[in-house]
Amino acid sequence: MLSPGHLRKLFGSLHETVDFTTLDEVTLEANPATFDLSKATLFRELRVTRVSLGIQSFSPHVLETLGREHDPEQAAESVRILRDAGMAEVNIDLMFSIPGQSASDWMETLERTVSLEPDHISAYNLTYEEDTAFFESLRRGEMRGDEDRDAGMFETTHEYLTEAGFLHYETSNYAKPGRESSHNRGYWRGEEYLGLGPSAVSTIGGTRGRNVSDTAAYVERIETIGHATDELEELDPEARRIELVALGLRTIEGIPLGLLDGTGRERAAQLAGEGLATLDGGSLKLIGRGRALVDPIAGELI
């Protein structure tokens, strides 16, 4: 939603600090109907190599439930605009298990998405986060979670997208071979990351920090003390182990068995016996229905 002038100022400063020729990818998140061909061309001029589109659905009534301003045709047109501008890679964000979304709604969205030939698709199960309208509706009983529905849509997504040639490389992420997101893979592997801006989180050298959320306070701290870190958390070895298990289980590579204690290894063997995982080369990898149960399985293993 930034204007061309704001984008040039932001990326101009980034180019002064970072050599973009050394980067694996430069991703910009965008929503349909917030840019046209001239602005998309500017993205390329600024050396953005990948755009992630928050489309979420191609069903009008689902978009209305989510409070999205774009319609299905605008969503499809945004992909075509990016291709016309020469964007190297395009990701489409989708969401399932939305109240009022039927299985046929979801399948139509998957079919429409694949027809646009994106390089990458992220398909997220709706979660009810505190301090959101959805959470309040859930608390009042107006909306209801359904684990069987979640699992069914997850399996539908996996089957359809893998048959369409996408690699299911992380619980919620699919990519054409060689188009996996560098940032995504780094995050799920537990690599370090630097967050810039109000509320941004960084994890560097075993320390996790969160910047102050207020924009004016952020600017003042940057100008006076050189950083805006508001909260700090030291990740001890046990906390780090737990994170690596929880994150790594989401990936196609799985986790080394060395991250598990004796009880965890026993449970890993049981998971393999139940057809929810494989033990291969000293690694535990979730398969089939196990991939949809990654969060409870991680809780059992740690």
C-alpha positions in Angstrom: 0.0 0.0 0.0 3.1 2.3 0.1 3.2 4.9 -2.6 5.9 4.8 -5.3 7.7 7.6 -3.5 7.7 5.7 -0.2 8.9 2.5 -1.9 11.7 4.3 -3.6 12.8 5.9 -0.3 12.6 2.6 1.6 14.4 0.5 -1.0 16.9 3.3 -1.7 18.1 3.1 1.9 18.1 -0.7 1.8 20.3 -0.6 -1.4 22.8 1.7 0.4 23.1 -0.8 3.2 22.7 -4.2 1.6 24.2 -5.7 -1.6 21.1 -7.1 -3.3 23.2 -9.2 -5.7 24.1 -11.4 -2.7 20.5 -12.2 -1.7 18.7 -15.4 -2.4 15.4 -13.6 -2.7 13.7 -10.3 -2.0 10.0 -10.8 -1.2 7.4 -8.1 -1.1 3.9 -8.9 0.4 1.0 -7.3 -1.5 -2.7 -7.5 -1.7 -4.7 -7.6 -4.9 -6.2 -4.3 -6.0 -3.4 -2.3 -4.3 -1.2 -2.1 -7.3 -1.3 -1.7 -11.1 1.2 -2.5 -13.9 3.2 0.6 -13.4 3.6 -0.1 -9.7 4.4 -3.8 -10.3 7.1 -2.6 -12.8 8.5 -0.5 -10.0 8.8 -3.6 -7.8 11.1 -5.1 -10.4 13.1 -1.8 -10.7 13.6 -2.0 -7.0 15.0 -5.5 -7.4 12.2 -7.3 -5.8 12.4 -10.9 -7.0 9.3 -12.4 -5.4 5.8 -11.1 -4.6 3.5 -12.8 -2.1 -0.2 -12.1 -2.7 -2.7 -12.3 0.1 -5.5 -13.6 -2.0 -6.9 -16.1 0.6 -9.9 -17.3 -1.5 -11.6 -17.2 -4.9 -15.0 -17.5 -3.3 -16.8 -14.1 -3.0 -18.7 -15.0 0.1 -15.5 -16.3 1.8 -13.7 -13.1 0.9 -16.6 -11.2 2.5 -16.3 -13.2 5.7 -12.6 -12.4 5.9 -13.3 -8.7 5.3 -11.2 -8.6 2.1 -11.7 -5.7 -0.3 -10.7 -7.5 -3.5 -12.9 -9.9 -5.6 -11.9 -13.1 -7.4 -11.3 -11.4 -10.7 -9.1 -8.7 -9.2 -7.1 -11.5 -7.5 -6.5 -13.3 -10.8 -5.7 -10.0 -12.5 -3.0 -9.2 -9.9 -1.2 -12.4 -10.8 -1.3 -11.5 -14.5 -0.1 -8.0 -13.8 3.0 -9.3 -11.9 3.8 -11.7 -14.8 3.4 -8.9 -17.3 5.8 -6.8 -15.2 8.4 -9.6 -15.4 8.2 -10.7 -11.7 10.4 -13.8 -11.4 8.4 -15.6 -8.7 4.8 -15.3 -7.4 3.4 -16.8 -4.2 -0.4 -17.0 -3.5 -1.5 -17.1 0.2 -4.7 -19.1 0.8 -6.8 -19.9 3.9 -9.1 -22.9 4.6 -11.5 -23.9 7.4 -13.1 -20.4 7.3 -16.7 -20.3 8.6 -19.2 -20.8 5.8 -16.5 -22.2 3.5 -17.6 -25.6 2.0 -15.4 -28.4 0.7 -16.4 -27.4 -2.9 -15.5 -23.7 -2.2 -12.1 -24.8 -1.2 -11.6 -27.1 -4.2 -12.7 -24.4 -6.5 -10.1 -22.0 -4.9 -7.4 -24.6 -5.3 -8.3 -25.2 -9.0 -8.4 -21.5 -9.7 -5.1 -21.0 -8.0 -3.3 -23.7 -9.9 -4.7 -22.4 -13.2 -2.8 -19.1 -12.6 0.5 -21.1 -12.5 2.1 -19.6 -9.3 5.6 -20.7 -8.3 4.6 -21.1 -4.7 1.4 -21.6 -2.7 0.9 -21.1 1.1 -2.3 -22.8 2.4 -3.0 -21.9 6.0 -5.6 -23.4 8.4 -7.6 -20.6 10.0 -6.6 -20.2 13.6 -8.6 -18.2 16.2 -6.2 -15.7 17.7 -7.0 -13.6 20.7 -8.0 -10.0 20.2 -9.6 -10.7 16.8 -13.2 -10.6 15.7 -13.0 -14.3 14.8 -11.9 -15.2 18.3 -14.7 -13.2 19.9 -17.2 -15.0 17.7 -15.7 -18.3 18.7 -15.9 -17.4 22.3 -19.6 -16.4 21.9 -20.4 -19.7 20.2 -21.2 -18.0 16.9 -18.3 -19.9 15.2 -17.1 -23.4 15.9 -13.7 -25.1 15.3 -13.9 -28.6 13.6 -10.8 -30.8 13.7 -12.2 -33.3 11.2 -13.0 -30.5 8.7 -9.5 -29.1 9.2 -7.9 -32.5 8.6 -10.1 -33.1 5.5 -9.2 -29.8 3.9 -5.6 -30.3 4.7 -5.6 -33.7 3.0 -7.5 -32.3 0.0 -4.9 -29.6 -0.3 -1.9 -32.0 -0.1 -3.4 -34.4 -2.6 -4.4 -31.8 -5.2 -1.3 -29.7 -5.1 1.2 -32.5 -5.1 -0.6 -34.1 -8.0 -0.4 -30.7 -9.7 3.4 -30.8 -9.4 4.0 -28.9 -6.2 6.4 -30.0 -3.5 4.8 -30.1 0.0 8.0 -28.9 1.7 6.5 -27.5 4.9 3.2 -28.1 6.7 1.6 -25.0 5.1 3.8 -24.4 2.1 4.0 -25.9 -1.4 6.4 -24.9 -4.2 7.3 -25.9 -7.7 10.7 -27.8 -7.5 13.5 -25.3 -6.9 11.0 -22.5 -6.0 10.9 -23.1 -2.2 11.1 -19.8 -0.2 14.5 -19.2 1.2 13.1 -17.2 4.1 10.5 -19.9 4.9 13.1 -22.7 4.9 15.5 -20.7 7.0 12.8 -20.0 9.6 11.7 -23.6 9.9 15.3 -24.7 10.2 15.8 -22.4 13.1 18.2 -20.0 11.4 18.8 -16.5 12.7 16.7 -13.6 11.4 16.7 -9.8 11.8 13.4 -7.9 12.1 13.3 -4.2 11.3 10.5 -1.8 12.3 7.9 -1.4 15.1 6.9 -4.7 16.7 9.5 -6.7 14.6 11.1 -9.7 16.2 14.7 -10.9 15.8 16.5 -14.0 16.8 20.3 -13.6 16.8 23.0 -15.4 18.8 20.6 -17.2 21.1 18.7 -14.1 22.0 15.2 -13.2 20.9 14.2 -9.5 20.9 11.1 -7.6 20.1 11.0 -4.0 19.1 8.7 -1.5 20.7 5.3 -1.4 19.0 4.7 2.3 19.0 6.0 3.9 15.8 6.9 7.3 17.3 8.8 5.5 20.2 10.5 3.3 17.6 11.8 6.3 15.7 12.9 8.1 18.8 14.9 5.1 20.1 16.6 4.4 16.8 17.7 8.0 16.6 18.8 8.3 20.3 20.2 4.9 21.3 20.5 3.1 17.9 18.0 0.3 18.5 14.4 -0.1 19.6 14.5 -3.5 21.4 11.8 -3.5 24.0 11.8 -7.2 25.1 14.7 -9.7 25.4 14.6 -13.4 25.9 17.6 -15.7 26.2 17.1 -19.1 24.6 18.9 -21.7 26.7 19.9 -25.0 25.1 16.6 -26.7 26.3 14.4 -24.0 24.9 16.4 -24.1 21.6 16.0 -27.9 21.4 12.2 -27.6 21.9 12.0 -25.0 19.2 14.0 -27.0 16.7 11.8 -30.0 17.3 8.5 -28.0 16.9 9.8 -26.2 13.8 11.7 -29.0 12.1 8.8 -31.4 12.3 6.9 -29.1 10.0 9.4 -29.6 7.2 9.9 -32.4 4.6 13.4 -33.0 6.0 12.1 -33.7 9.5 14.3 -33.6 12.6 17.4 -35.5 13.8 16.6 -38.2 16.4 19.4 -36.7 18.4 17.0 -33.8 19.4 14.8 -36.3 21.3 15.3 -37.8 24.7 14.7 -41.5 25.5 11.0 -41.1 25.9 10.8 -39.0 22.7 12.6 -41.7 20.7 10.2 -44.3 22.0 7.3 -42.2 20.9 9.0 -41.6 17.5 9.2 -45.4 17.0 5.5 -45.7 17.9 4.6 -42.9 15.4 6.4 -44.9 12.7 4.5 -48.0 13.6 1.2 -46.1 13.4 2.1 -44.9 9.9 2.3 -41.3 11.0 6.1 -40.9 10.5 9.2 -42.6 9.0 12.5 -43.2 10.6 15.1 -42.6 7.9 18.8 -42.1 8.2 18.6 -41.0 11.8 15.8 -38.6 11.1 12.1 -38.5 12.1 9.8 -37.3 9.3 6.0 -37.0 9.5 4.0 -38.5 6.7 0.3 -38.8 5.8 -2.1 -37.8 8.5 0.9 -37.2 10.8 1.6 -33.9 8.9 -1.8 -32.6 9.8 -1.2 -33.5 13.5 2.2 -31.8 13.7 1.4 -29.6 16.7 0.1 -32.3 19.0 2.8 -34.7 17.9 5.5 -32.0 18.7 3.9 -31.6 22.1 4.3 -35.4 22.8 7.9 -35.5 21.6 9.1 -32.6 23.7 
